Amino acid sequence: MTGPLRPAFHEGQVLAAADLTATVEYARGRAARYARHLHEWGIVEGLGLTTEPRTDPLTGVRHVEVSVAAGMAVDGTGREVVLTEPVVLRESDFEEVNGADQPTDEPYPVFLTAADREPARAPGPVSCSGSATSTRVEESYQILFGRRGDERLAEEQRPPAIGEPPADPPARWLVLLGYVRWADGHFSGVQTDARGVAVRFAGVRADTVAARSGTLTLRTDPAAQEGRPALVLSGGDQPSLVFGLYQGGGAVSPLMTVAANGNLAIEGSFSGRMAAGSTLVASGTATDGMLLPLPSGIIPEQVADGRVVLHVHLTPRTPPLADGTLCGPVEATVDGDRRVRCRVRLYNPLATPAKVVEQPGAVDFLVLATVAATNGGG
């Protein structure tokens, strides 16, 4: 095994085509390794699916024309895929892949992949024989429609080995651009996620991020937009960590601030995990078959894993009785799912004939939720 081979030249050397090609391939391989291992693959800029309303002149059916915006992606092999202008998706290409499907509301994935092509311009002579040979390769693209469920193919792709160059045909890497909907023989809409798989954007692999200006800002949009969240870490004489929302002028209005001395200031309310031994209460009236509520702030998962212990007290309620009717509780219990079982027995000795009637009842309940000591006290 050897590492990457960097071309080297000397005076008087006769340069062959292989020498020049090796120079280009070395640069491409280095750029691909950088993009592949220091970044997460995905869409870098643009490439969104956009729609324009249209009407079929023959049937009058309203539909949309779908286009892919200009932009750039980096695939999982480190290769750049560039669209210099918008591209209109052809319905005939979709029908070729999915035309036999039954009508459905399910969206279909749209992929982008790299492709090499001969350039449009005519090649020039490059040899003494005068023969014309292409001296350029167009690093182009191909847009593909997938079948329902094919979006999993993009998620299951695996990057090449450490030293491998970017993918060239016939190798192919799929970048998911989004999904289209299809109805009445036309595109009917677009979306960015389906069946748990969303459009993937490029990212950065880094253990340290340093800000040269002394302030590091994280936000959820490419540009600062009023009302959108941001996290600002500031240095200087008064270091702080601020979470807030952008104002119209581009400043961040603080909702939570952590000062250098550890002091925390918040604009809203604060809620945290209960300390060990603390107790919350819920009470009320329940009828047979009802599910008892948990105290506010307690979730079923805390009870299931033992972090919270429940204590339930039930008191049967006596229903309104006619003259001479006697009432006695038969059952007043709650099961492991917190469902109430309450039955009462009614008996009127003065009635003719005397009989016993059993019917659903009601209880007053008290639910105590105690945080177990194993919770660690915080």
N, C-alpha and C positions, 0 to 999 in steps of 0.2 A: 504494500500500500504506500502511496506517495501523497504528498500534499498538493495544493494547487501549483501548477507550473506557470511561472511568470516569464514571458518571452524576454530574451536579452539579445542585443545586437552589437555588432562590432564593425569597424571601418572596413570597407571593401567587401562586405558580405553581400551575396546575391540574395535578394528577398524574393521568395516564392509566394504564391497565393496562400499556401498553408501558413506561412509565417505571419502574414497580415491577418488572416482569419484567427490565428491563435491569439493575437493581440486583442482583437475584438471580443473573443470568447472569454478571455481572462477578465476583462473589464465587466462583461455581462455577468459572469459567475460571481465576482466579488460583490456587485450591486445586488444580485439576487440573494446571496447569503446574508447581507446586511438587512434587506427588507424582510427576509423570512425569519430571522432569529432575533431581531430587535423590535419587530412589530408583529401585531396580529393582523392576519389577512382580512380583506373585506373592502367595502366601498370607501374610497378616500374623499371624493368630491362628486356631487351631482348624481347622475344615473338613476334618478327617480322616475317612476312611471307616472306620466301625466295624461289627462284625458281632455278631449274636445267633443262637445255634443254634435251628433250627426243625425240625419234622417235618411232612411233607405228610400231612394226615389221610386222604386217599384212597389214596395209593400207599405211604405209610410211608417215603418217601425223606427222608433227612436233608439239610438244606440250611441256609443262613444268610439272615437278614434283614439288609440293608445299609442303614446310615443315614449321612448327612452330619452331622457335629457342628456345633454353632453356631460361628460365627467370622466373620472378615472377610478380604477380599482387596482389593487395589488392582490394577486392570487396567492394561494398557499405555497407555490414554488418560488415566490419572489418576483414574478414577472408582472410588469405593468401592463394594464389593458386600458387604452385610451379611446374615448369617443370624442371627436373634435366638434361634432354637431349633433343635434337631435336626430333620432331614427324612428320612423313610423313603423309600428309592428304590422305585419301583413296577416290578415285573417286567413288567407290560403295556407300559410305556414302552420297556423294553429290547427286548421281542419285536417291537415295532412297527418298530424300526430294524434289528435283527439276527436276527429270528426265522427268516429263510430260510436262514441259514448252516448248513453241515454241522457236526456235533459236533466240537469242538476244545478243546484245552487252552490255547489262546492267550487272553490277557486282552484285555478291551475297555476303552477309555478312557471316563472320566466327566468332563464339563466343567461349569464354572459360568460363567454370563454375566449381565451386568446387564440389567434389564428395567424399564420404566416401566409402572405400572398405575394404574387408578382406585382410590382408597381404598375400603375396605369401608363406611365410614360414609356416610350420606346427605349430599349437598351442601346448603349453605344458600343462601338467596336473597342475591344480590349486586348486584342492580340495582333501580331504581325500578319496573320493570315486574313485579317479583315472580317472575321466572323463576329457576329453580334451576339454578345452574351450579357445577361442581366448582371448589373453590379450593385443592385440594391434589393433588399427584402423589406416589404411593408409589414410592420408589426401591427396586424389588424385585429379584428374581433369577429365573433359569431354570436348571434342571439338565438337561443334555443327555447322552445316550449317543452315543458315536461308534462307527464301524466300526473294525476292526483296521487300524492304520496311520494313523488320523486324528489320533493324538497329534502327528504331524508338523505338522499345521495350527497348533497352538499355538506350536511352535517357529519357524514361518515368518512369523508375524504381524509387521507393521512398525508402529511408533508413528506417530501423526499428525504434521503439521507443528508447528513451534515454538509458534505462537500459537493452535492449534486448541483448542476446549473439550473437555470429556470426551465420550465416545461416548454418544449417545442413539439410540434406535431410528430407522431400521432398522440402524444400525451395530451391530456385535457384536464383542466381544473374548472369546476363550475362555481360561479359566483351568483348567488340568488339576488335578483333585482326586485322581486315582489311577485304578486299574483294578479291574474286577470280572471274576471267572471265572464261567462258566455251564455247568451240567451238569444233565441230566434235567429241564429246564424250570424250573430255579431258579438263584439265585445260589449259588455254592459257595465263594467266597472273595474276598479283596481283596489288592491289593499296591500299592506306591507307585512302581514303575518297571517298564518293559517296553520291549524293543527299543531300548534305549539312550536312552530319554526318561523322565526322572523328574519327580516333582512339584516345582514351582518355588516357592521362598519369597522374600518381599520382601527387598530389600537396600538398601544406602546407597551413593551415589556421593560419595566424599570424598577429597581429597588430604591433608587434615590432620584428625586426630582428637585432641582435647585433653581431658584428664581434669581436672575441677575439684578432685577430692580429692587429686591428686598420684599416683594409682595407676590404671593402665589395665589392664583384664582382658579377655582374649579367651577364650571357652569354646565348646564345641561343642553345648551344650544351653541352653535358656532358663533353667533353674535349675541351681544348683550341686548336683552329685550325686557321692557318694563313688565314687572310682575312675575318674572321667572327667577328661580332660586339660584344662589351662588354661595360658595364657601371660600372665604378669603383668609389666608394666613399671612399676617404682617409681621415684619421684624422691626428694626429701629429702636428708638428709646422706649416705646411702650408696645411690646409685642402682644399680639392678640390673635384669637381665632374667632371669626365671625361667620355665622350662618344668617342669611337674610334674603331679601328680594330686591331686584333691580328697580330703581326709580327711573323716572323719565330722563334725567340727565346722565344716567349711566352709573351713578353711585349706588352702593348697596345699603339698603335700610336694614339695620340689625334686628333679627328676631331672637338670636341667642349669641352671647359674647362670653368667651373664656379669656380672662386677663392673664398676664404673666405670673401673677401671684396665686393663680388657681381659682380666683373668684368667678362665679358663674352668674350672669345676668340674663334673664329671659323675659320676653314680652308677654307670653301666654302662661297657661297653667302648667304645673309640673306634676307628673305622676311617675312613680317608680315601683320597684318590687317591694312587697311587704317584708318587714323584719320577722325573723323566726319568733313564733309564739303569739303574734298578733292575730286578731279575730275579726271577721266580717260577718254580718248578719243579714238574713233575708227572712221575711215573714209575710203571712197572708192567709188566704183561705183557698183550699183546693178541693175539687170533687173527684170521685172515683175515676181513675184512668188518666188523670192529669200528671204532667211531668213537673216536678218541683223546680223552681228557678234557682240558679246559683247566685250568691251575693255579687253585687257589682264589683268588677275587677277580677273575678275568679273565672277561669276557663276550664272546660272539661279535661284538657290535657294535664293540667296541674293536679287534678284529682286522680286521674288514671295512673300517673307515675309516682304518686305518693308525696308530692310536694305540699299538697293541701289535704287535710283530713276533715271530713264532713261529720257533723253531729246533727241528727234530725229528731225533732220532738213533735209528735202529732197529738192533737186533742180532738176527739170526735165531737161534732156539732149535733145537737138535737133538733130534728126538723120540727116545724109547726105541727101540733097534734090536735086531733079532734077530742071531744070530751070522752074521757075514760080510756083512751089509747095509751098503751105503754110502749116505750122504745128502749131498745138495748143494742149496743154496738156488737157486731159479730166479728168484724175485722177492721183494723186500722193500722196498716203497715205501708212501708215503702221499700221497693226492691232496689237492686244494685244499679238500675238505670235511673233512679230517683222518681219512679212512677208510683203514684199513690194507689193503694188498694183499700177501699173503704166500703163496707156493707153494714146496714143496720136492719134490725128485725123489729117489726111493728106487731102489736097484739092488743086487741080490744076484747076484754072478757065480757063486755056487755052486749057485744054484737051477736046476732043470730043468723046463721050459726057462727060461733067463735072460730076465728082462724088466725093463723100466723102468716104475715107477709114479709118477705125479705126484699130489700131494694138498695140501689146505690146510695151512698151517703156522702157527707162532706166533713172535712177536718180543718181545724186551724193548725198551721204549720209554723215551725221555727227552724231555720237552717243556720247552723253555726259553721263557718269555715275557718279552720285554724291552720296557720302556716307551720309545717313541721320543722323541728329543730335541725333536721338534716339540710335545710335550705341554706345554711351557712350564715344566717343572721343578716342577710342583706339582699 
